Amino acid sequence: MPYVTISTVKGILDTEQKQLLLHRLTDLMVEIEGRGNPEFRKMVWVKIEEQEPSHWGLAGTVFTADQIAGFHGPIGADGRRAPQSKP
């Protein structure tokens, strides 16, 4: 029974992206570990762990949620990432 854990910064993935990630990782585990057996899907656990931005550092720098949202665009109340305007 495989357990797959994804760690990410809270607020980086919107609801749709999380669902897609869970689905595709499950498909991949069925393909590889389950050797294509569709019954194996029932045994695949995938978990997304989201941590506050202050718990992460990149190149020795800790970013705020606003800075990270600036890299990726904010997530709206509907759980979807708001489109970024082009400069």
PDB file with SEQRES, HELIX, SHEET and CRYST1 records, atoms N, CA, C and O in Angstrom:
SEQRES   1 A   87  MET PRO TYR VAL THR ILE SER THR VAL LYS GLY ILE LEU          
SEQRES   2 A   87  ASP THR GLU GLN LYS GLN LEU LEU LEU HIS ARG LEU THR          
SEQRES   3 A   87  ASP LEU MET VAL GLU ILE GLU GLY ARG GLY ASN PRO GLU          
SEQRES   4 A   87  PHE ARG LYS MET VAL TRP VAL LYS ILE GLU GLU GLN GLU          
SEQRES   5 A   87  PRO SER HIS TRP GLY LEU ALA GLY THR VAL PHE THR ALA          
SEQRES   6 A   87  ASP GLN ILE ALA GLY PHE HIS GLY PRO ILE GLY ALA ASP          
SEQRES   7 A   87  GLY ARG ARG ALA PRO GLN SER LYS PRO                          
HELIX    1 AA1 THR A   15  ILE A   32  1                                  18    
HELIX    2 AA2 PRO A   38  MET A   43  5                                   6    
HELIX    3 AA3 PRO A   53  HIS A   55  5                                   3    
HELIX    4 AA4 ALA A   65  HIS A   72  1                                   8    
SHEET    1 AA1 2 TYR A   3  VAL A   9  0                                        
SHEET    2 AA1 2 TRP A  45  GLN A  51  1                                        
CRYST1    1.000    1.000    1.000  90.00  90.00  90.00 P 1           1          
ATOM      1  N   MET A   1       0.843  -1.168   0.000  1.00  0.00           N  
ATOM      2  CA  MET A   1       0.000   0.000   0.000  1.00  0.00           C  
ATOM      3  C   MET A   1       0.890   1.235   0.000  1.00  0.00           C  
ATOM      4  O   MET A   1       1.488   1.551   1.029  1.00  0.00           O  
ATOM      5  N   PRO A   2       0.996   1.938  -1.115  1.00  0.00           N  
ATOM      6  CA  PRO A   2       1.878   3.108  -1.173  1.00  0.00           C  
ATOM      7  C   PRO A   2       1.256   4.350  -0.544  1.00  0.00           C  
ATOM      8  O   PRO A   2       0.052   4.589  -0.624  1.00  0.00           O  
ATOM      9  N   TYR A   3       2.129   5.123   0.080  1.00  0.00           N  
ATOM     10  CA  TYR A   3       1.775   6.430   0.631  1.00  0.00           C  
ATOM     11  C   TYR A   3       2.685   7.454  -0.035  1.00  0.00           C  
ATOM     12  O   TYR A   3       3.907   7.360   0.087  1.00  0.00           O  
ATOM     13  N   VAL A   4       2.120   8.418  -0.727  1.00  0.00           N  
ATOM     14  CA  VAL A   4       2.882   9.453  -1.408  1.00  0.00           C  
ATOM     15  C   VAL A   4       2.566  10.780  -0.708  1.00  0.00           C  
ATOM     16  O   VAL A   4       1.400  11.127  -0.526  1.00  0.00           O  
ATOM     17  N   THR A   5       3.607  11.513  -0.318  1.00  0.00           N  
ATOM     18  CA  THR A   5       3.410  12.796   0.340  1.00  0.00           C  
ATOM     19  C   THR A   5       4.083  13.892  -0.469  1.00  0.00           C  
ATOM     20  O   THR A   5       5.253  13.781  -0.836  1.00  0.00           O  
ATOM     21  N   ILE A   6       3.332  14.948  -0.742  1.00  0.00           N  
ATOM     22  CA  ILE A   6       3.840  16.118  -1.434  1.00  0.00           C  
ATOM     23  C   ILE A   6       3.885  17.249  -0.414  1.00  0.00           C  
ATOM     24  O   ILE A   6       2.884  17.523   0.249  1.00  0.00           O  
ATOM     25  N   SER A   7       5.015  17.899  -0.282  1.00  0.00           N  
ATOM     26  CA  SER A   7       5.145  19.060   0.597  1.00  0.00           C  
ATOM     27  C   SER A   7       5.223  20.304  -0.267  1.00  0.00           C  
ATOM     28  O   SER A   7       5.973  20.349  -1.242  1.00  0.00           O  
ATOM     29  N   THR A   8       4.445  21.311   0.095  1.00  0.00           N  
ATOM     30  CA  THR A   8       4.430  22.550  -0.668  1.00  0.00           C  
ATOM     31  C   THR A   8       4.127  23.727   0.252  1.00  0.00           C  
ATOM     32  O   THR A   8       3.709  23.547   1.396  1.00  0.00           O  
ATOM     33  N   VAL A   9       4.339  24.902  -0.252  1.00  0.00           N  
ATOM     34  CA  VAL A   9       4.042  26.118   0.483  1.00  0.00           C  
ATOM     35  C   VAL A   9       2.532  26.342   0.441  1.00  0.00           C  
ATOM     36  O   VAL A   9       1.915  26.241  -0.620  1.00  0.00           O  
ATOM     37  N   LYS A  10       1.942  26.645   1.590  1.00  0.00           N  
ATOM     38  CA  LYS A  10       0.505  26.894   1.667  1.00  0.00           C  
ATOM     39  C   LYS A  10       0.132  28.051   0.744  1.00  0.00           C  
ATOM     40  O   LYS A  10       0.755  29.113   0.773  1.00  0.00           O  
ATOM     41  N   GLY A  11      -0.901  27.825  -0.081  1.00  0.00           N  
ATOM     42  CA  GLY A  11      -1.382  28.859  -0.971  1.00  0.00           C  
ATOM     43  C   GLY A  11      -0.802  28.828  -2.377  1.00  0.00           C  
ATOM     44  O   GLY A  11      -1.191  29.635  -3.222  1.00  0.00           O  
ATOM     45  N   ILE A  12       0.123  27.909  -2.640  1.00  0.00           N  
ATOM     46  CA  ILE A  12       0.731  27.836  -3.971  1.00  0.00           C  
ATOM     47  C   ILE A  12      -0.175  27.102  -4.955  1.00  0.00           C  
ATOM     48  O   ILE A  12      -0.296  27.511  -6.110  1.00  0.00           O  
ATOM     49  N   LEU A  13      -0.805  26.031  -4.511  1.00  0.00           N  
ATOM     50  CA  LEU A  13      -1.680  25.252  -5.381  1.00  0.00           C  
ATOM     51  C   LEU A  13      -3.131  25.617  -5.106  1.00  0.00           C  
ATOM     52  O   LEU A  13      -3.545  25.698  -3.950  1.00  0.00           O  
ATOM     53  N   ASP A  14      -3.906  25.839  -6.169  1.00  0.00           N  
ATOM     54  CA  ASP A  14      -5.331  26.080  -5.970  1.00  0.00           C  
ATOM     55  C   ASP A  14      -6.055  24.729  -5.908  1.00  0.00           C  
ATOM     56  O   ASP A  14      -5.439  23.682  -6.109  1.00  0.00           O  
ATOM     57  N   THR A  15      -7.342  24.754  -5.633  1.00  0.00           N  
ATOM     58  CA  THR A  15      -8.127  23.529  -5.447  1.00  0.00           C  
ATOM     59  C   THR A  15      -8.063  22.623  -6.669  1.00  0.00           C  
ATOM     60  O   THR A  15      -7.883  21.413  -6.538  1.00  0.00           O  
ATOM     61  N   GLU A  16      -8.208  23.196  -7.839  1.00  0.00           N  
ATOM     62  CA  GLU A  16      -8.173  22.410  -9.078  1.00  0.00           C  
ATOM     63  C   GLU A  16      -6.806  21.750  -9.275  1.00  0.00           C  
ATOM     64  O   GLU A  16      -6.732  20.590  -9.680  1.00  0.00           O  
ATOM     65  N   GLN A  17      -5.735  22.474  -8.993  1.00  0.00           N  
ATOM     66  CA  GLN A  17      -4.388  21.925  -9.137  1.00  0.00           C  
ATOM     67  C   GLN A  17      -4.161  20.776  -8.151  1.00  0.00           C  
ATOM     68  O   GLN A  17      -3.531  19.779  -8.503  1.00  0.00           O  
ATOM     69  N   LYS A  18      -4.660  20.901  -6.938  1.00  0.00           N  
ATOM     70  CA  LYS A  18      -4.515  19.829  -5.950  1.00  0.00           C  
ATOM     71  C   LYS A  18      -5.238  18.573  -6.418  1.00  0.00           C  
ATOM     72  O   LYS A  18      -4.695  17.472  -6.337  1.00  0.00           O  
ATOM     73  N   GLN A  19      -6.454  18.738  -6.903  1.00  0.00           N  
ATOM     74  CA  GLN A  19      -7.212  17.587  -7.386  1.00  0.00           C  
ATOM     75  C   GLN A  19      -6.501  16.900  -8.545  1.00  0.00           C  
ATOM     76  O   GLN A  19      -6.446  15.671  -8.606  1.00  0.00           O  
ATOM     77  N   LEU A  20      -5.960  17.692  -9.458  1.00  0.00           N  
ATOM     78  CA  LEU A  20      -5.228  17.136 -10.595  1.00  0.00           C  
ATOM     79  C   LEU A  20      -3.979  16.402 -10.137  1.00  0.00           C  
ATOM     80  O   LEU A  20      -3.672  15.318 -10.634  1.00  0.00           O  
ATOM     81  N   LEU A  21      -3.261  16.989  -9.195  1.00  0.00           N  
ATOM     82  CA  LEU A  21      -2.052  16.367  -8.659  1.00  0.00           C  
ATOM     83  C   LEU A  21      -2.385  15.030  -7.986  1.00  0.00           C  
ATOM     84  O   LEU A  21      -1.701  14.034  -8.220  1.00  0.00           O  
ATOM     85  N   LEU A  22      -3.427  15.005  -7.157  1.00  0.00           N  
ATOM     86  CA  LEU A  22      -3.833  13.768  -6.493  1.00  0.00           C  
ATOM     87  C   LEU A  22      -4.206  12.692  -7.514  1.00  0.00           C  
ATOM     88  O   LEU A  22      -3.824  11.530  -7.373  1.00  0.00           O  
ATOM     89  N   HIS A  23      -4.949  13.088  -8.533  1.00  0.00           N  
ATOM     90  CA  HIS A  23      -5.389  12.138  -9.559  1.00  0.00           C  
ATOM     91  C   HIS A  23      -4.211  11.588 -10.362  1.00  0.00           C  
ATOM     92  O   HIS A  23      -4.094  10.378 -10.552  1.00  0.00           O  
ATOM     93  N   ARG A  24      -3.342  12.482 -10.828  1.00  0.00           N  
ATOM     94  CA  ARG A  24      -2.229  12.037 -11.679  1.00  0.00           C  
ATOM     95  C   ARG A  24      -1.198  11.213 -10.916  1.00  0.00           C  
ATOM     96  O   ARG A  24      -0.647  10.254 -11.457  1.00  0.00           O  
ATOM     97  N   LEU A  25      -0.934  11.577  -9.671  1.00  0.00           N  
ATOM     98  CA  LEU A  25       0.007  10.771  -8.885  1.00  0.00           C  
ATOM     99  C   LEU A  25      -0.562   9.388  -8.623  1.00  0.00           C  
ATOM    100  O   LEU A  25       0.169   8.398  -8.641  1.00  0.00           O  
ATOM    101  N   THR A  26      -1.854   9.319  -8.382  1.00  0.00           N  
ATOM    102  CA  THR A  26      -2.497   8.013  -8.214  1.00  0.00           C  
ATOM    103  C   THR A  26      -2.360   7.198  -9.493  1.00  0.00           C  
ATOM    104  O   THR A  26      -1.998   6.022  -9.450  1.00  0.00           O  
ATOM    105  N   ASP A  27      -2.650   7.826 -10.637  1.00  0.00           N  
ATOM    106  CA  ASP A  27      -2.498   7.138 -11.928  1.00  0.00           C  
ATOM    107  C   ASP A  27      -1.073   6.615 -12.108  1.00  0.00           C  
ATOM    108  O   ASP A  27      -0.871   5.486 -12.556  1.00  0.00           O  
ATOM    109  N   LEU A  28      -0.106   7.428 -11.761  1.00  0.00           N  
ATOM    110  CA  LEU A  28       1.297   7.043 -11.921  1.00  0.00           C  
ATOM    111  C   LEU A  28       1.654   5.846 -11.032  1.00  0.00           C  
ATOM    112  O   LEU A  28       2.354   4.929 -11.463  1.00  0.00           O  
ATOM    113  N   MET A  29       1.171   5.867  -9.804  1.00  0.00           N  
ATOM    114  CA  MET A  29       1.442   4.743  -8.898  1.00  0.00           C  
ATOM    115  C   MET A  29       0.787   3.455  -9.404  1.00  0.00           C  
ATOM    116  O   MET A  29       1.370   2.375  -9.304  1.00  0.00           O  
ATOM    117  N   VAL A  30      -0.427   3.575  -9.945  1.00  0.00           N  
ATOM    118  CA  VAL A  30      -1.099   2.400 -10.518  1.00  0.00           C  
ATOM    119  C   VAL A  30      -0.286   1.870 -11.693  1.00  0.00           C  
ATOM    120  O   VAL A  30      -0.088   0.662 -11.822  1.00  0.00           O  
ATOM    121  N   GLU A  31       0.181   2.767 -12.541  1.00  0.00           N  
ATOM    122  CA  GLU A  31       0.956   2.366 -13.718  1.00  0.00           C  
ATOM    123  C   GLU A  31       2.263   1.681 -13.327  1.00  0.00           C  
ATOM    124  O   GLU A  31       2.608   0.633 -13.871  1.00  0.00           O  
ATOM    125  N   ILE A  32       2.991   2.282 -12.377  1.00  0.00           N  
ATOM    126  CA  ILE A  32       4.331   1.787 -12.057  1.00  0.00           C  
ATOM    127  C   ILE A  32       4.303   0.675 -11.011  1.00  0.00           C  
ATOM    128  O   ILE A  32       4.697  -0.457 -11.293  1.00  0.00           O  
ATOM    129  N   GLU A  33       3.841   0.997  -9.810  1.00  0.00           N  
ATOM    130  CA  GLU A  33       3.880  -0.008  -8.747  1.00  0.00           C  
ATOM    131  C   GLU A  33       2.803  -1.077  -8.926  1.00  0.00           C  
ATOM    132  O   GLU A  33       3.027  -2.254  -8.642  1.00  0.00           O  
ATOM    133  N   GLY A  34       1.623  -0.648  -9.404  1.00  0.00           N  
ATOM    134  CA  GLY A  34       0.525  -1.595  -9.590  1.00  0.00           C  
ATOM    135  C   GLY A  34       0.562  -2.312 -10.920  1.00  0.00           C  
ATOM    136  O   GLY A  34      -0.290  -3.153 -11.206  1.00  0.00           O  
ATOM    137  N   ARG A  35       1.558  -1.976 -11.740  1.00  0.00           N  
ATOM    138  CA  ARG A  35       1.732  -2.602 -13.054  1.00  0.00           C  
ATOM    139  C   ARG A  35       0.475  -2.559 -13.907  1.00  0.00           C  
ATOM    140  O   ARG A  35       0.154  -3.495 -14.639  1.00  0.00           O  
ATOM    141  N   GLY A  36      -0.241  -1.407 -13.782  1.00  0.00           N  
ATOM    142  CA  GLY A  36      -1.417  -1.196 -14.613  1.00  0.00           C  
ATOM    143  C   GLY A  36      -2.702  -1.830 -14.113  1.00  0.00           C  
ATOM    144  O   GLY A  36      -3.742  -1.698 -14.758  1.00  0.00           O  
ATOM    145  N   ASN A  37      -2.655  -2.510 -12.984  1.00  0.00           N  
ATOM    146  CA  ASN A  37      -3.848  -3.159 -12.450  1.00  0.00           C  
ATOM    147  C   ASN A  37      -4.773  -2.099 -11.837  1.00  0.00           C  
ATOM    148  O   ASN A  37      -4.404  -1.475 -10.842  1.00  0.00           O  
ATOM    149  N   PRO A  38      -5.971  -1.881 -12.413  1.00  0.00           N  
ATOM    150  CA  PRO A  38      -6.862  -0.841 -11.905  1.00  0.00           C  
ATOM    151  C   PRO A  38      -7.309  -1.070 -10.460  1.00  0.00           C  
ATOM    152  O   PRO A  38      -7.680  -0.115  -9.777  1.00  0.00           O  
ATOM    153  N   GLU A  39      -7.283  -2.295  -9.990  1.00  0.00           N  
ATOM    154  CA  GLU A  39      -7.651  -2.588  -8.599  1.00  0.00           C  
ATOM    155  C   GLU A  39      -6.646  -1.992  -7.609  1.00  0.00           C  
ATOM    156  O   GLU A  39      -6.985  -1.739  -6.453  1.00  0.00           O  
ATOM    157  N   PHE A  40      -5.425  -1.772  -8.061  1.00  0.00           N  
ATOM    158  CA  PHE A  40      -4.380  -1.208  -7.203  1.00  0.00           C  
ATOM    159  C   PHE A  40      -4.731   0.210  -6.763  1.00  0.00           C  
ATOM    160  O   PHE A  40      -4.281   0.659  -5.709  1.00  0.00           O  
ATOM    161  N   ARG A  41      -5.536   0.923  -7.563  1.00  0.00           N  
ATOM    162  CA  ARG A  41      -5.940   2.302  -7.258  1.00  0.00           C  
ATOM    163  C   ARG A  41      -6.541   2.415  -5.861  1.00  0.00           C  
ATOM    164  O   ARG A  41      -6.338   3.421  -5.181  1.00  0.00           O  
ATOM    165  N   LYS A  42      -7.278   1.395  -5.427  1.00  0.00           N  
ATOM    166  CA  LYS A  42      -7.935   1.407  -4.121  1.00  0.00           C  
ATOM    167  C   LYS A  42      -6.940   1.447  -2.959  1.00  0.00           C  
ATOM    168  O   LYS A  42      -7.327   1.730  -1.825  1.00  0.00           O  
ATOM    169  N   MET A  43      -5.675   1.170  -3.228  1.00  0.00           N  
ATOM    170  CA  MET A  43      -4.669   1.082  -2.173  1.00  0.00           C  
ATOM    171  C   MET A  43      -3.697   2.263  -2.174  1.00  0.00           C  
ATOM    172  O   MET A  43      -2.799   2.311  -1.333  1.00  0.00           O  
ATOM    173  N   VAL A  44      -3.851   3.201  -3.081  1.00  0.00           N  
ATOM    174  CA  VAL A  44      -2.909   4.313  -3.219  1.00  0.00           C  
ATOM    175  C   VAL A  44      -3.381   5.511  -2.394  1.00  0.00           C  
ATOM    176  O   VAL A  44      -4.476   6.035  -2.602  1.00  0.00           O  
ATOM    177  N   TRP A  45      -2.538   5.930  -1.460  1.00  0.00           N  
ATOM    178  CA  TRP A  45      -2.791   7.126  -0.656  1.00  0.00           C  
ATOM    179  C   TRP A  45      -1.865   8.237  -1.151  1.00  0.00           C  
ATOM    180  O   TRP A  45      -0.661   8.025  -1.302  1.00  0.00           O  
ATOM    181  N   VAL A  46      -2.426   9.416  -1.401  1.00  0.00           N  
ATOM    182  CA  VAL A  46      -1.629  10.584  -1.762  1.00  0.00           C  
ATOM    183  C   VAL A  46      -2.056  11.715  -0.822  1.00  0.00           C  
ATOM    184  O   VAL A  46      -3.246  11.983  -0.651  1.00  0.00           O  
ATOM    185  N   LYS A  47      -1.069  12.366  -0.223  1.00  0.00           N  
ATOM    186  CA  LYS A  47      -1.347  13.441   0.723  1.00  0.00           C  
ATOM    187  C   LYS A  47      -0.561  14.677   0.322  1.00  0.00           C  
ATOM    188  O   LYS A  47       0.618  14.596  -0.023  1.00  0.00           O  
ATOM    189  N   ILE A  48      -1.228  15.820   0.373  1.00  0.00           N  
ATOM    190  CA  ILE A  48      -0.565  17.096   0.124  1.00  0.00           C  
ATOM    191  C   ILE A  48      -0.440  17.812   1.458  1.00  0.00           C  
ATOM    192  O   ILE A  48      -1.442  18.127   2.100  1.00  0.00           O  
ATOM    193  N   GLU A  49       0.790  18.066   1.869  1.00  0.00           N  
ATOM    194  CA  GLU A  49       1.053  18.798   3.100  1.00  0.00           C  
ATOM    195  C   GLU A  49       1.407  20.230   2.745  1.00  0.00           C  
ATOM    196  O   GLU A  49       2.344  20.482   1.988  1.00  0.00           O  
ATOM    197  N   GLU A  50       0.658  21.153   3.294  1.00  0.00           N  
ATOM    198  CA  GLU A  50       0.928  22.566   3.042  1.00  0.00           C  
ATOM    199  C   GLU A  50       1.477  23.196   4.319  1.00  0.00           C  
ATOM    200  O   GLU A  50       0.927  23.019   5.406  1.00  0.00           O  
ATOM    201  N   GLN A  51       2.560  23.923   4.163  1.00  0.00           N  
ATOM    202  CA  GLN A  51       3.208  24.576   5.294  1.00  0.00           C  
ATOM    203  C   GLN A  51       3.226  26.078   5.062  1.00  0.00           C  
ATOM    204  O   GLN A  51       3.255  26.543   3.922  1.00  0.00           O  
ATOM    205  N   GLU A  52       3.209  26.814   6.134  1.00  0.00           N  
ATOM    206  CA  GLU A  52       3.269  28.272   6.052  1.00  0.00           C  
ATOM    207  C   GLU A  52       4.547  28.701   5.318  1.00  0.00           C  
ATOM    208  O   GLU A  52       5.579  28.040   5.435  1.00  0.00           O  
ATOM    209  N   PRO A  53       4.482  29.794   4.571  1.00  0.00           N  
ATOM    210  CA  PRO A  53       5.660  30.271   3.842  1.00  0.00           C  
ATOM    211  C   PRO A  53       6.881  30.480   4.738  1.00  0.00           C  
ATOM    212  O   PRO A  53       8.013  30.289   4.294  1.00  0.00           O  
ATOM    213  N   SER A  54       6.659  30.869   5.984  1.00  0.00           N  
ATOM    214  CA  SER A  54       7.779  31.119   6.893  1.00  0.00           C  
ATOM    215  C   SER A  54       8.541  29.848   7.254  1.00  0.00           C  
ATOM    216  O   SER A  54       9.620  29.924   7.842  1.00  0.00           O  
ATOM    217  N   HIS A  55       7.998  28.687   6.911  1.00  0.00           N  
ATOM    218  CA  HIS A  55       8.662  27.411   7.184  1.00  0.00           C  
ATOM    219  C   HIS A  55       9.560  26.970   6.029  1.00  0.00           C  
ATOM    220  O   HIS A  55      10.185  25.911   6.091  1.00  0.00           O  
ATOM    221  N   TRP A  56       9.621  27.786   4.978  1.00  0.00           N  
ATOM    222  CA  TRP A  56      10.387  27.441   3.791  1.00  0.00           C  
ATOM    223  C   TRP A  56      11.425  28.528   3.513  1.00  0.00           C  
ATOM    224  O   TRP A  56      11.226  29.696   3.849  1.00  0.00           O  
ATOM    225  N   GLY A  57      12.511  28.131   2.906  1.00  0.00           N  
ATOM    226  CA  GLY A  57      13.514  29.086   2.466  1.00  0.00           C  
ATOM    227  C   GLY A  57      14.024  28.694   1.095  1.00  0.00           C  
ATOM    228  O   GLY A  57      14.120  27.510   0.773  1.00  0.00           O  
ATOM    229  N   LEU A  58      14.347  29.677   0.301  1.00  0.00           N  
ATOM    230  CA  LEU A  58      14.911  29.449  -1.026  1.00  0.00           C  
ATOM    231  C   LEU A  58      16.189  30.263  -1.120  1.00  0.00           C  
ATOM    232  O   LEU A  58      16.170  31.485  -0.973  1.00  0.00           O  
ATOM    233  N   ALA A  59      17.280  29.592  -1.362  1.00  0.00           N  
ATOM    234  CA  ALA A  59      18.587  30.244  -1.459  1.00  0.00           C  
ATOM    235  C   ALA A  59      18.897  31.056  -0.203  1.00  0.00           C  
ATOM    236  O   ALA A  59      19.526  32.111  -0.269  1.00  0.00           O  
ATOM    237  N   GLY A  60      18.440  30.542   0.950  1.00  0.00           N  
ATOM    238  CA  GLY A  60      18.707  31.199   2.219  1.00  0.00           C  
ATOM    239  C   GLY A  60      17.771  32.338   2.545  1.00  0.00           C  
ATOM    240  O   GLY A  60      17.977  33.041   3.535  1.00  0.00           O  
ATOM    241  N   THR A  61      16.735  32.539   1.728  1.00  0.00           N  
ATOM    242  CA  THR A  61      15.788  33.630   1.940  1.00  0.00           C  
ATOM    243  C   THR A  61      14.420  33.055   2.285  1.00  0.00           C  
ATOM    244  O   THR A  61      13.955  32.109   1.648  1.00  0.00           O  
ATOM    245  N   VAL A  62      13.776  33.636   3.303  1.00  0.00           N  
ATOM    246  CA  VAL A  62      12.409  33.275   3.658  1.00  0.00           C  
ATOM    247  C   VAL A  62      11.500  34.348   3.072  1.00  0.00           C  
ATOM    248  O   VAL A  62      11.733  35.542   3.265  1.00  0.00           O  
ATOM    249  N   PHE A  63      10.469  33.920   2.358  1.00  0.00           N  
ATOM    250  CA  PHE A  63       9.557  34.836   1.709  1.00  0.00           C  
ATOM    251  C   PHE A  63       8.233  34.899   2.462  1.00  0.00           C  
ATOM    252  O   PHE A  63       7.850  33.945   3.138  1.00  0.00           O  
ATOM    253  N   THR A  64       7.542  36.017   2.342  1.00  0.00           N  
ATOM    254  CA  THR A  64       6.205  36.144   2.920  1.00  0.00           C  
ATOM    255  C   THR A  64       5.194  35.546   1.953  1.00  0.00           C  
ATOM    256  O   THR A  64       5.503  35.287   0.790  1.00  0.00           O  
ATOM    257  N   ALA A  65       3.979  35.331   2.453  1.00  0.00           N  
ATOM    258  CA  ALA A  65       2.907  34.815   1.597  1.00  0.00           C  
ATOM    259  C   ALA A  65       2.643  35.765   0.431  1.00  0.00           C  
ATOM    260  O   ALA A  65       2.397  35.317  -0.689  1.00  0.00           O  
ATOM    261  N   ASP A  66       2.693  37.069   0.686  1.00  0.00           N  
ATOM    262  CA  ASP A  66       2.472  38.047  -0.385  1.00  0.00           C  
ATOM    263  C   ASP A  66       3.550  37.959  -1.465  1.00  0.00           C  
ATOM    264  O   ASP A  66       3.248  38.059  -2.654  1.00  0.00           O  
ATOM    265  N   GLN A  67       4.803  37.773  -1.054  1.00  0.00           N  
ATOM    266  CA  GLN A  67       5.877  37.638  -2.037  1.00  0.00           C  
ATOM    267  C   GLN A  67       5.692  36.389  -2.876  1.00  0.00           C  
ATOM    268  O   GLN A  67       5.869  36.423  -4.094  1.00  0.00           O  
ATOM    269  N   ILE A  68       5.338  35.292  -2.234  1.00  0.00           N  
ATOM    270  CA  ILE A  68       5.137  34.041  -2.972  1.00  0.00           C  
ATOM    271  C   ILE A  68       3.930  34.163  -3.888  1.00  0.00           C  
ATOM    272  O   ILE A  68       3.972  33.696  -5.026  1.00  0.00           O  
ATOM    273  N   ALA A  69       2.855  34.784  -3.412  1.00  0.00           N  
ATOM    274  CA  ALA A  69       1.676  35.006  -4.256  1.00  0.00           C  
ATOM    275  C   ALA A  69       2.053  35.852  -5.472  1.00  0.00           C  
ATOM    276  O   ALA A  69       1.497  35.672  -6.555  1.00  0.00           O  
ATOM    277  N   GLY A  70       3.003  36.778  -5.286  1.00  0.00           N  
ATOM    278  CA  GLY A  70       3.467  37.585  -6.405  1.00  0.00           C  
ATOM    279  C   GLY A  70       4.171  36.759  -7.468  1.00  0.00           C  
ATOM    280  O   GLY A  70       4.135  37.099  -8.651  1.00  0.00           O  
ATOM    281  N   PHE A  71       4.810  35.674  -7.050  1.00  0.00           N  
ATOM    282  CA  PHE A  71       5.465  34.776  -8.010  1.00  0.00           C  
ATOM    283  C   PHE A  71       4.420  33.981  -8.795  1.00  0.00           C  
ATOM    284  O   PHE A  71       4.590  33.740  -9.990  1.00  0.00           O  
ATOM    285  N   HIS A  72       3.349  33.579  -8.127  1.00  0.00           N  
ATOM    286  CA  HIS A  72       2.395  32.627  -8.692  1.00  0.00           C  
ATOM    287  C   HIS A  72       0.998  33.173  -8.909  1.00  0.00           C  
ATOM    288  O   HIS A  72       0.213  32.555  -9.627  1.00  0.00           O  
ATOM    289  N   GLY A  73       0.660  34.299  -8.320  1.00  0.00           N  
ATOM    290  CA  GLY A  73      -0.685  34.847  -8.392  1.00  0.00           C  
ATOM    291  C   GLY A  73      -1.505  34.390  -7.207  1.00  0.00           C  
ATOM    292  O   GLY A  73      -1.341  33.260  -6.746  1.00  0.00           O  
ATOM    293  N   PRO A  74      -2.385  35.241  -6.699  1.00  0.00           N  
ATOM    294  CA  PRO A  74      -3.180  34.900  -5.521  1.00  0.00           C  
ATOM    295  C   PRO A  74      -4.286  33.898  -5.840  1.00  0.00           C  
ATOM    296  O   PRO A  74      -4.691  33.751  -6.993  1.00  0.00           O  
ATOM    297  N   ILE A  75      -4.768  33.210  -4.804  1.00  0.00           N  
ATOM    298  CA  ILE A  75      -5.882  32.281  -4.935  1.00  0.00           C  
ATOM    299  C   ILE A  75      -7.128  32.982  -4.409  1.00  0.00           C  
ATOM    300  O   ILE A  75      -7.121  33.524  -3.303  1.00  0.00           O  
ATOM    301  N   GLY A  76      -8.198  32.972  -5.202  1.00  0.00           N  
ATOM    302  CA  GLY A  76      -9.436  33.640  -4.827  1.00  0.00           C  
ATOM    303  C   GLY A  76     -10.259  32.831  -3.843  1.00  0.00           C  
ATOM    304  O   GLY A  76      -9.892  31.710  -3.491  1.00  0.00           O  
ATOM    305  N   ALA A  77     -11.375  33.400  -3.400  1.00  0.00           N  
ATOM    306  CA  ALA A  77     -12.256  32.745  -2.443  1.00  0.00           C  
ATOM    307  C   ALA A  77     -12.847  31.450  -3.002  1.00  0.00           C  
ATOM    308  O   ALA A  77     -13.249  30.569  -2.242  1.00  0.00           O  
ATOM    309  N   ASP A  78     -12.897  31.336  -4.326  1.00  0.00           N  
ATOM    310  CA  ASP A  78     -13.433  30.124  -4.950  1.00  0.00           C  
ATOM    311  C   ASP A  78     -12.421  28.987  -5.008  1.00  0.00           C  
ATOM    312  O   ASP A  78     -12.732  27.903  -5.502  1.00  0.00           O  
ATOM    313  N   GLY A  79     -11.192  29.230  -4.498  1.00  0.00           N  
ATOM    314  CA  GLY A  79     -10.168  28.189  -4.500  1.00  0.00           C  
ATOM    315  C   GLY A  79      -9.372  28.104  -5.778  1.00  0.00           C  
ATOM    316  O   GLY A  79      -8.540  27.209  -5.925  1.00  0.00           O  
ATOM    317  N   ARG A  80      -9.606  29.018  -6.712  1.00  0.00           N  
ATOM    318  CA  ARG A  80      -8.872  29.016  -7.988  1.00  0.00           C  
ATOM    319  C   ARG A  80      -7.856  30.145  -8.024  1.00  0.00           C  
ATOM    320  O   ARG A  80      -8.058  31.203  -7.428  1.00  0.00           O  
ATOM    321  N   ARG A  81      -6.777  29.907  -8.721  1.00  0.00           N  
ATOM    322  CA  ARG A  81      -5.734  30.925  -8.848  1.00  0.00           C  
ATOM    323  C   ARG A  81      -6.234  32.040  -9.770  1.00  0.00           C  
ATOM    324  O   ARG A  81      -6.716  31.786 -10.874  1.00  0.00           O  
ATOM    325  N   ALA A  82      -6.110  33.251  -9.299  1.00  0.00           N  
ATOM    326  CA  ALA A  82      -6.514  34.411 -10.097  1.00  0.00           C  
ATOM    327  C   ALA A  82      -5.512  34.612 -11.221  1.00  0.00           C  
ATOM    328  O   ALA A  82      -4.306  34.485 -11.005  1.00  0.00           O  
ATOM    329  N   PRO A  83      -5.996  34.924 -12.419  1.00  0.00           N  
ATOM    330  CA  PRO A  83      -5.041  35.150 -13.527  1.00  0.00           C  
ATOM    331  C   PRO A  83      -4.185  36.377 -13.263  1.00  0.00           C  
ATOM    332  O   PRO A  83      -4.658  37.384 -12.736  1.00  0.00           O  
ATOM    333  N   GLN A  84      -2.923  36.275 -13.638  1.00  0.00           N  
ATOM    334  CA  GLN A  84      -2.007  37.397 -13.470  1.00  0.00           C  
ATOM    335  C   GLN A  84      -2.093  38.275 -14.695  1.00  0.00           C  
ATOM    336  O   GLN A  84      -2.186  37.793 -15.824  1.00  0.00           O  
ATOM    337  N   SER A  85      -2.060  39.571 -14.454  1.00  0.00           N  
ATOM    338  CA  SER A  85      -2.057  40.504 -15.576  1.00  0.00           C  
ATOM    339  C   SER A  85      -0.646  40.601 -16.132  1.00  0.00           C  
ATOM    340  O   SER A  85       0.333  40.545 -15.388  1.00  0.00           O  
ATOM    341  N   LYS A  86      -0.556  40.745 -17.419  1.00  0.00           N  
ATOM    342  CA  LYS A  86       0.747  40.862 -18.090  1.00  0.00           C  
ATOM    343  C   LYS A  86       1.214  42.302 -17.973  1.00  0.00           C  
ATOM    344  O   LYS A  86       0.415  43.224 -18.136  1.00  0.00           O  
ATOM    345  N   PRO A  87       2.520  42.513 -17.686  1.00  0.00           N  
ATOM    346  CA  PRO A  87       3.031  43.887 -17.581  1.00  0.00           C  
ATOM    347  C   PRO A  87       3.042  44.601 -18.913  1.00  0.00           C  
ATOM    348  O   PRO A  87       3.443  45.762 -18.988  1.00  0.00           O  
TER     349      PRO A  87                                                      
END                                                                             
